[in-house]
Amino acid sequence: MAKHRYTKEEVKKWYQENHTVIYFNKDDKNILVRKAYGIGFKFNYANPIAWAIILILIAFIVSVFVFRDFYAGL
């Protein structure tokens, strides 16, 4: 099956078939998908761009804590 952007219905069907809370679908090009339960979105962990976004967010948070004393002295 070729990669394509899954619709809401296809994502819902994927959740029902796989019974998991982590969305890891290699055939889906979406970076963010709706949660199966509740309100909000999840990352598609099979998409490399999602991992890049997560790493950038972690690097930003770590840099804030590492350099907070430096910025406080300015």
PDB file with SEQRES, HELIX, SHEET and CRYST1 records, atoms N, CA, C and O in Angstrom:
SEQRES   1 A   74  MET ALA LYS HIS ARG TYR THR LYS GLU GLU VAL LYS LYS          
SEQRES   2 A   74  TRP TYR GLN GLU ASN HIS THR VAL ILE TYR PHE ASN LYS          
SEQRES   3 A   74  ASP ASP LYS ASN ILE LEU VAL ARG LYS ALA TYR GLY ILE          
SEQRES   4 A   74  GLY PHE LYS PHE ASN TYR ALA ASN PRO ILE ALA TRP ALA          
SEQRES   5 A   74  ILE ILE LEU ILE LEU ILE ALA PHE ILE VAL SER VAL PHE          
SEQRES   6 A   74  VAL PHE ARG ASP PHE TYR ALA GLY LEU                          
HELIX    1 AA1 LYS A    8  ASN A   18  1                                  11    
HELIX    2 AA2 PRO A   48  VAL A   66  1                                  19    
HELIX    3 AA3 ARG A   68  ALA A   72  1                                   5    
SHEET    1 AA1 2 LEU A  32  ARG A  34  0                                        
SHEET    2 AA1 2 PHE A  41  PHE A  43 -1                                        
CRYST1    1.000    1.000    1.000  90.00  90.00  90.00 P 1           1          
ATOM      1  N   MET A   1       0.848  -1.180   0.000  1.00  0.00           N  
ATOM      2  CA  MET A   1       0.000   0.000   0.000  1.00  0.00           C  
ATOM      3  C   MET A   1       0.892   1.242   0.000  1.00  0.00           C  
ATOM      4  O   MET A   1       1.833   1.335   0.789  1.00  0.00           O  
ATOM      5  N   ALA A   2       0.598   2.183  -0.876  1.00  0.00           N  
ATOM      6  CA  ALA A   2       1.383   3.410  -0.980  1.00  0.00           C  
ATOM      7  C   ALA A   2       1.034   4.370   0.161  1.00  0.00           C  
ATOM      8  O   ALA A   2      -0.065   4.341   0.716  1.00  0.00           O  
ATOM      9  N   LYS A   3       2.004   5.212   0.483  1.00  0.00           N  
ATOM     10  CA  LYS A   3       1.775   6.196   1.542  1.00  0.00           C  
ATOM     11  C   LYS A   3       0.783   7.248   1.062  1.00  0.00           C  
ATOM     12  O   LYS A   3       0.881   7.748  -0.059  1.00  0.00           O  
ATOM     13  N   HIS A   4      -0.165   7.573   1.920  1.00  0.00           N  
ATOM     14  CA  HIS A   4      -1.093   8.661   1.648  1.00  0.00           C  
ATOM     15  C   HIS A   4      -1.581   9.226   2.979  1.00  0.00           C  
ATOM     16  O   HIS A   4      -1.347   8.634   4.033  1.00  0.00           O  
ATOM     17  N   ARG A   5      -2.242  10.346   2.930  1.00  0.00           N  
ATOM     18  CA  ARG A   5      -2.780  10.952   4.145  1.00  0.00           C  
ATOM     19  C   ARG A   5      -4.095  10.262   4.501  1.00  0.00           C  
ATOM     20  O   ARG A   5      -5.045  10.252   3.718  1.00  0.00           O  
ATOM     21  N   TYR A   6      -4.124   9.695   5.686  1.00  0.00           N  
ATOM     22  CA  TYR A   6      -5.323   9.000   6.128  1.00  0.00           C  
ATOM     23  C   TYR A   6      -6.405  10.008   6.519  1.00  0.00           C  
ATOM     24  O   TYR A   6      -6.116  11.069   7.072  1.00  0.00           O  
ATOM     25  N   THR A   7      -7.649   9.653   6.220  1.00  0.00           N  
ATOM     26  CA  THR A   7      -8.784  10.466   6.646  1.00  0.00           C  
ATOM     27  C   THR A   7      -9.126  10.128   8.087  1.00  0.00           C  
ATOM     28  O   THR A   7      -8.573   9.187   8.656  1.00  0.00           O  
ATOM     29  N   LYS A   8     -10.029  10.885   8.675  1.00  0.00           N  
ATOM     30  CA  LYS A   8     -10.453  10.632  10.055  1.00  0.00           C  
ATOM     31  C   LYS A   8     -11.010   9.222  10.211  1.00  0.00           C  
ATOM     32  O   LYS A   8     -10.754   8.550  11.211  1.00  0.00           O  
ATOM     33  N   GLU A   9     -11.769   8.784   9.219  1.00  0.00           N  
ATOM     34  CA  GLU A   9     -12.375   7.460   9.289  1.00  0.00           C  
ATOM     35  C   GLU A   9     -11.303   6.360   9.221  1.00  0.00           C  
ATOM     36  O   GLU A   9     -11.393   5.358   9.930  1.00  0.00           O  
ATOM     37  N   GLU A  10     -10.299   6.555   8.371  1.00  0.00           N  
ATOM     38  CA  GLU A  10      -9.232   5.560   8.255  1.00  0.00           C  
ATOM     39  C   GLU A  10      -8.405   5.487   9.544  1.00  0.00           C  
ATOM     40  O   GLU A  10      -7.994   4.403   9.958  1.00  0.00           O  
ATOM     41  N   VAL A  11      -8.163   6.639  10.172  1.00  0.00           N  
ATOM     42  CA  VAL A  11      -7.426   6.664  11.440  1.00  0.00           C  
ATOM     43  C   VAL A  11      -8.235   5.946  12.512  1.00  0.00           C  
ATOM     44  O   VAL A  11      -7.683   5.172  13.295  1.00  0.00           O  
ATOM     45  N   LYS A  12      -9.537   6.198  12.549  1.00  0.00           N  
ATOM     46  CA  LYS A  12     -10.403   5.546  13.533  1.00  0.00           C  
ATOM     47  C   LYS A  12     -10.402   4.027  13.323  1.00  0.00           C  
ATOM     48  O   LYS A  12     -10.352   3.264  14.288  1.00  0.00           O  
ATOM     49  N   LYS A  13     -10.457   3.597  12.067  1.00  0.00           N  
ATOM     50  CA  LYS A  13     -10.421   2.165  11.758  1.00  0.00           C  
ATOM     51  C   LYS A  13      -9.078   1.564  12.175  1.00  0.00           C  
ATOM     52  O   LYS A  13      -9.038   0.447  12.691  1.00  0.00           O  
ATOM     53  N   TRP A  14      -7.965   2.299  11.956  1.00  0.00           N  
ATOM     54  CA  TRP A  14      -6.640   1.819  12.346  1.00  0.00           C  
ATOM     55  C   TRP A  14      -6.572   1.605  13.853  1.00  0.00           C  
ATOM     56  O   TRP A  14      -6.045   0.592  14.316  1.00  0.00           O  
ATOM     57  N   TYR A  15      -7.111   2.570  14.632  1.00  0.00           N  
ATOM     58  CA  TYR A  15      -7.144   2.424  16.094  1.00  0.00           C  
ATOM     59  C   TYR A  15      -7.929   1.173  16.505  1.00  0.00           C  
ATOM     60  O   TYR A  15      -7.498   0.430  17.387  1.00  0.00           O  
ATOM     61  N   GLN A  16      -9.073   0.947  15.868  1.00  0.00           N  
ATOM     62  CA  GLN A  16      -9.910  -0.198  16.213  1.00  0.00           C  
ATOM     63  C   GLN A  16      -9.215  -1.521  15.872  1.00  0.00           C  
ATOM     64  O   GLN A  16      -9.362  -2.503  16.600  1.00  0.00           O  
ATOM     65  N   GLU A  17      -8.474  -1.550  14.787  1.00  0.00           N  
ATOM     66  CA  GLU A  17      -7.806  -2.784  14.384  1.00  0.00           C  
ATOM     67  C   GLU A  17      -6.583  -3.099  15.239  1.00  0.00           C  
ATOM     68  O   GLU A  17      -6.287  -4.269  15.480  1.00  0.00           O  
ATOM     69  N   ASN A  18      -5.864  -2.071  15.705  1.00  0.00           N  
ATOM     70  CA  ASN A  18      -4.594  -2.292  16.378  1.00  0.00           C  
ATOM     71  C   ASN A  18      -4.665  -2.213  17.901  1.00  0.00           C  
ATOM     72  O   ASN A  18      -3.738  -2.668  18.571  1.00  0.00           O  
ATOM     73  N   HIS A  19      -5.707  -1.665  18.457  1.00  0.00           N  
ATOM     74  CA  HIS A  19      -5.904  -1.601  19.917  1.00  0.00           C  
ATOM     75  C   HIS A  19      -4.664  -1.086  20.643  1.00  0.00           C  
ATOM     76  O   HIS A  19      -4.137  -1.761  21.526  1.00  0.00           O  
ATOM     77  N   THR A  20      -4.203   0.089  20.280  1.00  0.00           N  
ATOM     78  CA  THR A  20      -3.022   0.668  20.904  1.00  0.00           C  
ATOM     79  C   THR A  20      -3.247   2.146  21.177  1.00  0.00           C  
ATOM     80  O   THR A  20      -4.103   2.774  20.554  1.00  0.00           O  
ATOM     81  N   VAL A  21      -2.488   2.694  22.099  1.00  0.00           N  
ATOM     82  CA  VAL A  21      -2.613   4.118  22.409  1.00  0.00           C  
ATOM     83  C   VAL A  21      -1.562   4.936  21.663  1.00  0.00           C  
ATOM     84  O   VAL A  21      -1.680   6.159  21.586  1.00  0.00           O  
ATOM     85  N   ILE A  22      -0.533   4.281  21.109  1.00  0.00           N  
ATOM     86  CA  ILE A  22       0.506   4.962  20.342  1.00  0.00           C  
ATOM     87  C   ILE A  22       0.183   4.797  18.860  1.00  0.00           C  
ATOM     88  O   ILE A  22      -0.043   3.686  18.381  1.00  0.00           O  
ATOM     89  N   TYR A  23       0.166   5.922  18.141  1.00  0.00           N  
ATOM     90  CA  TYR A  23      -0.131   5.871  16.710  1.00  0.00           C  
ATOM     91  C   TYR A  23       1.179   5.746  15.938  1.00  0.00           C  
ATOM     92  O   TYR A  23       1.960   6.696  15.886  1.00  0.00           O  
ATOM     93  N   PHE A  24       1.421   4.592  15.342  1.00  0.00           N  
ATOM     94  CA  PHE A  24       2.623   4.301  14.579  1.00  0.00           C  
ATOM     95  C   PHE A  24       2.191   3.626  13.286  1.00  0.00           C  
ATOM     96  O   PHE A  24       2.146   2.399  13.202  1.00  0.00           O  
ATOM     97  N   ASN A  25       1.875   4.427  12.284  1.00  0.00           N  
ATOM     98  CA  ASN A  25       1.374   3.910  11.024  1.00  0.00           C  
ATOM     99  C   ASN A  25       2.296   4.363   9.896  1.00  0.00           C  
ATOM    100  O   ASN A  25       2.303   5.540   9.537  1.00  0.00           O  
ATOM    101  N   LYS A  26       3.064   3.449   9.341  1.00  0.00           N  
ATOM    102  CA  LYS A  26       4.034   3.768   8.293  1.00  0.00           C  
ATOM    103  C   LYS A  26       3.379   4.184   6.985  1.00  0.00           C  
ATOM    104  O   LYS A  26       4.001   4.869   6.174  1.00  0.00           O  
ATOM    105  N   ASP A  27       2.143   3.782   6.773  1.00  0.00           N  
ATOM    106  CA  ASP A  27       1.457   4.110   5.528  1.00  0.00           C  
ATOM    107  C   ASP A  27       0.797   5.488   5.557  1.00  0.00           C  
ATOM    108  O   ASP A  27       0.319   5.956   4.524  1.00  0.00           O  
ATOM    109  N   ASP A  28       0.761   6.137   6.698  1.00  0.00           N  
ATOM    110  CA  ASP A  28       0.104   7.429   6.861  1.00  0.00           C  
ATOM    111  C   ASP A  28       1.136   8.543   6.809  1.00  0.00           C  
ATOM    112  O   ASP A  28       2.123   8.503   7.544  1.00  0.00           O  
ATOM    113  N   LYS A  29       0.924   9.541   5.948  1.00  0.00           N  
ATOM    114  CA  LYS A  29       1.849  10.660   5.833  1.00  0.00           C  
ATOM    115  C   LYS A  29       1.545  11.781   6.825  1.00  0.00           C  
ATOM    116  O   LYS A  29       2.323  12.729   6.925  1.00  0.00           O  
ATOM    117  N   ASN A  30       0.439  11.699   7.556  1.00  0.00           N  
ATOM    118  CA  ASN A  30       0.101  12.743   8.521  1.00  0.00           C  
ATOM    119  C   ASN A  30       1.128  12.787   9.642  1.00  0.00           C  
ATOM    120  O   ASN A  30       1.635  11.755  10.081  1.00  0.00           O  
ATOM    121  N   ILE A  31       1.426  13.999  10.099  1.00  0.00           N  
ATOM    122  CA  ILE A  31       2.316  14.167  11.247  1.00  0.00           C  
ATOM    123  C   ILE A  31       1.491  14.120  12.528  1.00  0.00           C  
ATOM    124  O   ILE A  31       1.886  13.481  13.503  1.00  0.00           O  
ATOM    125  N   LEU A  32       0.363  14.787  12.523  1.00  0.00           N  
ATOM    126  CA  LEU A  32      -0.552  14.792  13.662  1.00  0.00           C  
ATOM    127  C   LEU A  32      -1.866  14.135  13.272  1.00  0.00           C  
ATOM    128  O   LEU A  32      -2.372  14.345  12.170  1.00  0.00           O  
ATOM    129  N   VAL A  33      -2.410  13.343  14.176  1.00  0.00           N  
ATOM    130  CA  VAL A  33      -3.718  12.724  13.963  1.00  0.00           C  
ATOM    131  C   VAL A  33      -4.564  12.933  15.216  1.00  0.00           C  
ATOM    132  O   VAL A  33      -4.031  13.124  16.309  1.00  0.00           O  
ATOM    133  N   ARG A  34      -5.862  12.896  15.050  1.00  0.00           N  
ATOM    134  CA  ARG A  34      -6.760  13.047  16.200  1.00  0.00           C  
ATOM    135  C   ARG A  34      -6.626  11.859  17.138  1.00  0.00           C  
ATOM    136  O   ARG A  34      -6.377  10.733  16.709  1.00  0.00           O  
ATOM    137  N   LYS A  35      -6.798  12.134  18.433  1.00  0.00           N  
ATOM    138  CA  LYS A  35      -6.771  11.058  19.417  1.00  0.00           C  
ATOM    139  C   LYS A  35      -7.977  10.153  19.238  1.00  0.00           C  
ATOM    140  O   LYS A  35      -9.031  10.591  18.778  1.00  0.00           O  
ATOM    141  N   ALA A  36      -7.817   8.899  19.601  1.00  0.00           N  
ATOM    142  CA  ALA A  36      -8.931   7.958  19.495  1.00  0.00           C  
ATOM    143  C   ALA A  36      -9.997   8.293  20.532  1.00  0.00           C  
ATOM    144  O   ALA A  36     -11.192   8.177  20.259  1.00  0.00           O  
ATOM    145  N   TYR A  37      -9.567   8.708  21.720  1.00  0.00           N  
ATOM    146  CA  TYR A  37     -10.487   9.054  22.797  1.00  0.00           C  
ATOM    147  C   TYR A  37     -10.098  10.412  23.343  1.00  0.00           C  
ATOM    148  O   TYR A  37      -8.914  10.701  23.512  1.00  0.00           O  
ATOM    149  N   GLY A  38     -11.072  11.235  23.615  1.00  0.00           N  
ATOM    150  CA  GLY A  38     -10.788  12.545  24.178  1.00  0.00           C  
ATOM    151  C   GLY A  38     -10.575  13.598  23.106  1.00  0.00           C  
ATOM    152  O   GLY A  38     -10.846  13.382  21.925  1.00  0.00           O  
ATOM    153  N   ILE A  39     -10.084  14.737  23.553  1.00  0.00           N  
ATOM    154  CA  ILE A  39      -9.880  15.870  22.671  1.00  0.00           C  
ATOM    155  C   ILE A  39      -8.388  16.077  22.473  1.00  0.00           C  
ATOM    156  O   ILE A  39      -7.615  15.980  23.426  1.00  0.00           O  
ATOM    157  N   GLY A  40      -7.981  16.361  21.249  1.00  0.00           N  
ATOM    158  CA  GLY A  40      -6.588  16.669  20.996  1.00  0.00           C  
ATOM    159  C   GLY A  40      -6.002  15.863  19.858  1.00  0.00           C  
ATOM    160  O   GLY A  40      -6.704  15.166  19.125  1.00  0.00           O  
ATOM    161  N   PHE A  41      -4.695  15.982  19.738  1.00  0.00           N  
ATOM    162  CA  PHE A  41      -3.977  15.329  18.658  1.00  0.00           C  
ATOM    163  C   PHE A  41      -2.821  14.517  19.219  1.00  0.00           C  
ATOM    164  O   PHE A  41      -2.391  14.718  20.354  1.00  0.00           O  
ATOM    165  N   LYS A  42      -2.326  13.593  18.398  1.00  0.00           N  
ATOM    166  CA  LYS A  42      -1.154  12.776  18.712  1.00  0.00           C  
ATOM    167  C   LYS A  42      -0.205  12.843  17.531  1.00  0.00           C  
ATOM    168  O   LYS A  42      -0.600  13.160  16.409  1.00  0.00           O  
ATOM    169  N   PHE A  43       1.059  12.536  17.809  1.00  0.00           N  
ATOM    170  CA  PHE A  43       2.033  12.410  16.736  1.00  0.00           C  
ATOM    171  C   PHE A  43       1.948  11.028  16.121  1.00  0.00           C  
ATOM    172  O   PHE A  43       1.667  10.044  16.806  1.00  0.00           O  
ATOM    173  N   ASN A  44       2.194  10.963  14.821  1.00  0.00           N  
ATOM    174  CA  ASN A  44       2.380   9.690  14.140  1.00  0.00           C  
ATOM    175  C   ASN A  44       3.865   9.371  14.268  1.00  0.00           C  
ATOM    176  O   ASN A  44       4.682   9.935  13.540  1.00  0.00           O  
ATOM    177  N   TYR A  45       4.218   8.489  15.171  1.00  0.00           N  
ATOM    178  CA  TYR A  45       5.606   8.207  15.480  1.00  0.00           C  
ATOM    179  C   TYR A  45       6.339   7.493  14.353  1.00  0.00           C  
ATOM    180  O   TYR A  45       7.554   7.317  14.448  1.00  0.00           O  
ATOM    181  N   ALA A  46       5.668   7.081  13.311  1.00  0.00           N  
ATOM    182  CA  ALA A  46       6.319   6.484  12.159  1.00  0.00           C  
ATOM    183  C   ALA A  46       6.811   7.550  11.186  1.00  0.00           C  
ATOM    184  O   ALA A  46       7.539   7.237  10.244  1.00  0.00           O  
ATOM    185  N   ASN A  47       6.425   8.793  11.400  1.00  0.00           N  
ATOM    186  CA  ASN A  47       6.820   9.886  10.530  1.00  0.00           C  
ATOM    187  C   ASN A  47       8.082  10.551  11.080  1.00  0.00           C  
ATOM    188  O   ASN A  47       8.070  11.016  12.219  1.00  0.00           O  
ATOM    189  N   PRO A  48       9.166  10.612  10.310  1.00  0.00           N  
ATOM    190  CA  PRO A  48      10.417  11.207  10.800  1.00  0.00           C  
ATOM    191  C   PRO A  48      10.288  12.682  11.168  1.00  0.00           C  
ATOM    192  O   PRO A  48      11.005  13.161  12.046  1.00  0.00           O  
ATOM    193  N   ILE A  49       9.393  13.400  10.516  1.00  0.00           N  
ATOM    194  CA  ILE A  49       9.201  14.821  10.836  1.00  0.00           C  
ATOM    195  C   ILE A  49       8.645  14.972  12.248  1.00  0.00           C  
ATOM    196  O   ILE A  49       8.993  15.924  12.947  1.00  0.00           O  
ATOM    197  N   ALA A  50       7.797  14.057  12.673  1.00  0.00           N  
ATOM    198  CA  ALA A  50       7.263  14.098  14.039  1.00  0.00           C  
ATOM    199  C   ALA A  50       8.397  13.942  15.044  1.00  0.00           C  
ATOM    200  O   ALA A  50       8.420  14.632  16.063  1.00  0.00           O  
ATOM    201  N   TRP A  51       9.336  13.044  14.769  1.00  0.00           N  
ATOM    202  CA  TRP A  51      10.488  12.877  15.668  1.00  0.00           C  
ATOM    203  C   TRP A  51      11.349  14.131  15.699  1.00  0.00           C  
ATOM    204  O   TRP A  51      11.859  14.503  16.756  1.00  0.00           O  
ATOM    205  N   ALA A  52      11.516  14.787  14.560  1.00  0.00           N  
ATOM    206  CA  ALA A  52      12.299  16.023  14.516  1.00  0.00           C  
ATOM    207  C   ALA A  52      11.642  17.107  15.364  1.00  0.00           C  
ATOM    208  O   ALA A  52      12.330  17.831  16.084  1.00  0.00           O  
ATOM    209  N   ILE A  53      10.320  17.224  15.284  1.00  0.00           N  
ATOM    210  CA  ILE A  53       9.597  18.215  16.084  1.00  0.00           C  
ATOM    211  C   ILE A  53       9.757  17.912  17.571  1.00  0.00           C  
ATOM    212  O   ILE A  53       9.986  18.823  18.366  1.00  0.00           O  
ATOM    213  N   ILE A  54       9.642  16.662  17.946  1.00  0.00           N  
ATOM    214  CA  ILE A  54       9.791  16.269  19.349  1.00  0.00           C  
ATOM    215  C   ILE A  54      11.193  16.601  19.848  1.00  0.00           C  
ATOM    216  O   ILE A  54      11.348  17.139  20.944  1.00  0.00           O  
ATOM    217  N   LEU A  55      12.213  16.286  19.057  1.00  0.00           N  
ATOM    218  CA  LEU A  55      13.592  16.572  19.457  1.00  0.00           C  
ATOM    219  C   LEU A  55      13.853  18.072  19.576  1.00  0.00           C  
ATOM    220  O   LEU A  55      14.572  18.498  20.479  1.00  0.00           O  
ATOM    221  N   ILE A  56      13.287  18.870  18.689  1.00  0.00           N  
ATOM    222  CA  ILE A  56      13.436  20.324  18.768  1.00  0.00           C  
ATOM    223  C   ILE A  56      12.784  20.855  20.040  1.00  0.00           C  
ATOM    224  O   ILE A  56      13.355  21.710  20.718  1.00  0.00           O  
ATOM    225  N   LEU A  57      11.597  20.358  20.370  1.00  0.00           N  
ATOM    226  CA  LEU A  57      10.929  20.797  21.603  1.00  0.00           C  
ATOM    227  C   LEU A  57      11.733  20.422  22.839  1.00  0.00           C  
ATOM    228  O   LEU A  57      11.863  21.223  23.764  1.00  0.00           O  
ATOM    229  N   ILE A  58      12.269  19.215  22.859  1.00  0.00           N  
ATOM    230  CA  ILE A  58      13.085  18.780  24.000  1.00  0.00           C  
ATOM    231  C   ILE A  58      14.354  19.630  24.103  1.00  0.00           C  
ATOM    232  O   ILE A  58      14.731  20.037  25.202  1.00  0.00           O  
ATOM    233  N   ALA A  59      15.018  19.905  22.975  1.00  0.00           N  
ATOM    234  CA  ALA A  59      16.223  20.735  22.977  1.00  0.00           C  
ATOM    235  C   ALA A  59      15.922  22.139  23.485  1.00  0.00           C  
ATOM    236  O   ALA A  59      16.721  22.715  24.224  1.00  0.00           O  
ATOM    237  N   PHE A  60      14.780  22.694  23.095  1.00  0.00           N  
ATOM    238  CA  PHE A  60      14.397  24.027  23.564  1.00  0.00           C  
ATOM    239  C   PHE A  60      14.189  24.035  25.073  1.00  0.00           C  
ATOM    240  O   PHE A  60      14.680  24.928  25.763  1.00  0.00           O  
ATOM    241  N   ILE A  61      13.470  23.052  25.584  1.00  0.00           N  
ATOM    242  CA  ILE A  61      13.202  22.986  27.023  1.00  0.00           C  
ATOM    243  C   ILE A  61      14.494  22.809  27.808  1.00  0.00           C  
ATOM    244  O   ILE A  61      14.689  23.458  28.836  1.00  0.00           O  
ATOM    245  N   VAL A  62      15.371  21.943  27.335  1.00  0.00           N  
ATOM    246  CA  VAL A  62      16.654  21.733  28.020  1.00  0.00           C  
ATOM    247  C   VAL A  62      17.497  23.000  27.976  1.00  0.00           C  
ATOM    248  O   VAL A  62      18.130  23.354  28.971  1.00  0.00           O  
ATOM    249  N   SER A  63      17.515  23.686  26.838  1.00  0.00           N  
ATOM    250  CA  SER A  63      18.316  24.908  26.729  1.00  0.00           C  
ATOM    251  C   SER A  63      17.790  26.005  27.650  1.00  0.00           C  
ATOM    252  O   SER A  63      18.578  26.799  28.162  1.00  0.00           O  
ATOM    253  N   VAL A  64      16.502  26.066  27.867  1.00  0.00           N  
ATOM    254  CA  VAL A  64      15.951  27.058  28.790  1.00  0.00           C  
ATOM    255  C   VAL A  64      16.477  26.802  30.197  1.00  0.00           C  
ATOM    256  O   VAL A  64      16.850  27.750  30.889  1.00  0.00           O  
ATOM    257  N   PHE A  65      16.516  25.571  30.630  1.00  0.00           N  
ATOM    258  CA  PHE A  65      17.008  25.264  31.974  1.00  0.00           C  
ATOM    259  C   PHE A  65      18.527  25.398  32.082  1.00  0.00           C  
ATOM    260  O   PHE A  65      19.033  25.796  33.131  1.00  0.00           O  
ATOM    261  N   VAL A  66      19.254  25.078  31.026  1.00  0.00           N  
ATOM    262  CA  VAL A  66      20.707  25.155  31.068  1.00  0.00           C  
ATOM    263  C   VAL A  66      21.181  26.610  31.058  1.00  0.00           C  
ATOM    264  O   VAL A  66      22.108  26.968  31.784  1.00  0.00           O  
ATOM    265  N   PHE A  67      20.548  27.439  30.242  1.00  0.00           N  
ATOM    266  CA  PHE A  67      21.002  28.812  30.070  1.00  0.00           C  
ATOM    267  C   PHE A  67      20.203  29.837  30.875  1.00  0.00           C  
ATOM    268  O   PHE A  67      20.377  31.037  30.658  1.00  0.00           O  
ATOM    269  N   ARG A  68      19.339  29.414  31.788  1.00  0.00           N  
ATOM    270  CA  ARG A  68      18.527  30.381  32.528  1.00  0.00           C  
ATOM    271  C   ARG A  68      19.383  31.276  33.412  1.00  0.00           C  
ATOM    272  O   ARG A  68      19.068  32.457  33.560  1.00  0.00           O  
ATOM    273  N   ASP A  69      20.450  30.762  34.002  1.00  0.00           N  
ATOM    274  CA  ASP A  69      21.325  31.587  34.813  1.00  0.00           C  
ATOM    275  C   ASP A  69      22.085  32.606  33.944  1.00  0.00           C  
ATOM    276  O   ASP A  69      22.320  33.735  34.374  1.00  0.00           O  
ATOM    277  N   PHE A  70      22.459  32.212  32.744  1.00  0.00           N  
ATOM    278  CA  PHE A  70      23.144  33.116  31.828  1.00  0.00           C  
ATOM    279  C   PHE A  70      22.238  34.278  31.461  1.00  0.00           C  
ATOM    280  O   PHE A  70      22.669  35.431  31.482  1.00  0.00           O  
ATOM    281  N   TYR A  71      20.991  33.988  31.127  1.00  0.00           N  
ATOM    282  CA  TYR A  71      20.073  35.035  30.731  1.00  0.00           C  
ATOM    283  C   TYR A  71      19.640  35.896  31.919  1.00  0.00           C  
ATOM    284  O   TYR A  71      19.298  37.063  31.727  1.00  0.00           O  
ATOM    285  N   ALA A  72      19.647  35.370  33.103  1.00  0.00           N  
ATOM    286  CA  ALA A  72      19.258  36.139  34.283  1.00  0.00           C  
ATOM    287  C   ALA A  72      20.294  37.218  34.587  1.00  0.00           C  
ATOM    288  O   ALA A  72      19.950  38.249  35.166  1.00  0.00           O  
ATOM    289  N   GLY A  73      21.564  37.002  34.206  1.00  0.00           N  
ATOM    290  CA  GLY A  73      22.622  37.971  34.476  1.00  0.00           C  
ATOM    291  C   GLY A  73      22.681  39.108  33.479  1.00  0.00           C  
ATOM    292  O   GLY A  73      23.454  40.045  33.680  1.00  0.00           O  
ATOM    293  N   LEU A  74      21.905  39.069  32.421  1.00  0.00           N  
ATOM    294  CA  LEU A  74      21.946  40.130  31.402  1.00  0.00           C  
ATOM    295  C   LEU A  74      21.196  41.352  31.807  1.00  0.00           C  
ATOM    296  O   LEU A  74      21.143  42.323  31.052  1.00  0.00           O  
TER     297      LEU A  74                                                      
END                                                                             
